Amino acid sequence: MGLVGLQNLGNTCFMNSGLQCMSNVQALTEYFLTDKYLREINETNPLGTKGKLVKKYAAFLKHLWFGTSSTYSPWALKQGISEFQPMVLKKKDLSLIPIS
């Protein structure tokens, strides 16, 4: 369980590293794997994602921890993120963007 590598989708090594780190925060991961997060989704917040992103993250974690493959492509999660932040799908080298 949890011994799944993430496929690099072209420019996702930093995203994958962060996702692997987050997936190893035990309390956070248990919160999603046991579906406790479902009770707290605010689908009416006009500034939020209506629960779409958090559901994609939960599905991602379930593949990571309960999947049967040794690798997993986080494409669905990346696509979900891009719905709310379109620059995620660009193939531009994000390391060139200055961080303020």
Backbone torsions as a table, in degrees:
resi	resn	phi	psi	omega
1	MET	NA	128.8	177.7
2	GLY	81.2	6.5	-178.9
3	LEU	-100.2	53.6	-177.0
4	VAL	-117.8	130.7	175.4
5	GLY	-87.5	154.6	179.5
6	LEU	-102.8	134.6	176.7
7	GLN	-73.3	139.6	175.6
8	ASN	-80.9	126.8	-177.0
9	LEU	-98.1	31.7	177.2
10	GLY	108.2	-49.8	-177.9
11	ASN	-146.9	41.9	-172.6
12	THR	-118.4	16.0	-176.9
13	CYS	-61.8	-38.9	178.6
14	PHE	-69.6	-41.3	177.7
15	MET	-60.8	-45.9	-179.1
16	ASN	-61.9	-40.1	178.7
17	SER	-62.3	-45.6	178.6
18	GLY	-63.1	-41.5	179.3
19	LEU	-64.5	-40.7	178.1
20	GLN	-63.7	-41.4	177.8
21	CYS	-62.5	-48.5	-179.9
22	MET	-60.9	-37.3	-177.7
23	SER	-68.7	-15.1	178.9
24	ASN	-101.1	10.1	170.2
25	VAL	-86.9	101.2	-168.9
26	GLN	-52.7	-50.6	-176.8
27	ALA	-62.9	-41.5	180.0
28	LEU	-65.6	-45.0	-178.7
29	THR	-66.6	-41.3	177.1
30	GLU	-61.9	-36.5	178.4
31	TYR	-57.7	-42.0	-179.7
32	PHE	-82.0	-40.2	-177.4
33	LEU	-67.6	-26.1	179.3
34	THR	-95.9	6.5	177.8
35	ASP	63.4	19.1	177.2
36	LYS	-64.9	-27.1	-179.2
37	TYR	-62.9	-26.0	-176.2
38	LEU	-59.3	-31.3	-179.5
39	ARG	-72.6	-15.8	-173.2
40	GLU	-112.0	7.6	179.4
41	ILE	-72.0	129.3	177.4
42	ASN	-101.7	94.8	-177.3
43	GLU	-82.1	-4.0	-178.1
44	THR	-104.3	-3.9	179.4
45	ASN	-68.0	116.6	-178.3
46	PRO	-66.3	-17.8	179.2
47	LEU	-95.7	-7.6	-176.7
48	GLY	-91.6	-169.5	-178.1
49	THR	-104.4	10.3	179.8
50	LYS	61.1	24.4	178.7
51	GLY	85.7	-4.7	-176.9
52	LYS	-62.6	-46.7	-176.1
53	LEU	-68.2	-42.4	-179.3
54	VAL	-66.4	-32.9	177.0
55	LYS	-69.4	-37.3	177.0
56	LYS	-66.0	-39.5	178.8
57	TYR	-64.7	-41.6	178.8
58	ALA	-63.0	-42.9	178.4
59	ALA	-62.9	-40.5	176.6
60	PHE	-58.2	-48.6	-179.6
61	LEU	-61.0	-39.2	-179.7
62	LYS	-64.3	-38.1	175.8
63	HIS	-66.3	-40.2	-178.1
64	LEU	-65.7	-41.8	-174.0
65	TRP	-95.4	-26.5	-176.9
66	PHE	-118.9	0.6	-178.3
67	GLY	-67.8	163.9	-177.2
68	THR	-104.5	-3.2	-179.2
69	SER	-98.7	157.5	178.4
70	SER	-83.5	-14.1	175.8
71	THR	-133.5	157.0	179.5
72	TYR	-142.8	139.2	176.8
73	SER	-93.3	119.3	-179.5
74	PRO	-81.8	29.3	-175.6
75	TRP	-58.5	-44.9	-178.0
76	ALA	-61.3	-40.5	178.4
77	LEU	-68.0	-43.3	178.9
78	LYS	-61.3	-42.0	178.1
79	GLN	-64.4	-40.2	177.8
80	GLY	-62.5	-41.5	177.4
81	ILE	-63.8	-40.0	-177.0
82	SER	-66.7	-21.2	176.1
83	GLU	-62.9	-30.1	-176.5
84	PHE	-109.1	-13.4	175.8
85	GLN	-143.9	86.3	-173.2
86	PRO	-57.1	-25.3	-178.9
87	MET	-63.6	-15.3	-179.0
88	VAL	-64.4	-33.0	-178.4
89	LEU	-82.5	-13.5	180.0
90	LYS	-65.7	144.0	-179.8
91	LYS	-89.7	9.3	179.2
92	LYS	-64.9	145.4	178.4
93	ASP	-70.0	104.6	-176.3
94	LEU	-68.2	-15.3	179.3
95	SER	-70.0	-13.5	178.8
96	LEU	-85.7	-10.6	-179.3
97	ILE	-82.4	122.9	-179.0
98	PRO	-66.8	140.6	178.1
99	ILE	-101.6	125.6	-179.2
100	SER	-104.5	NA	NA
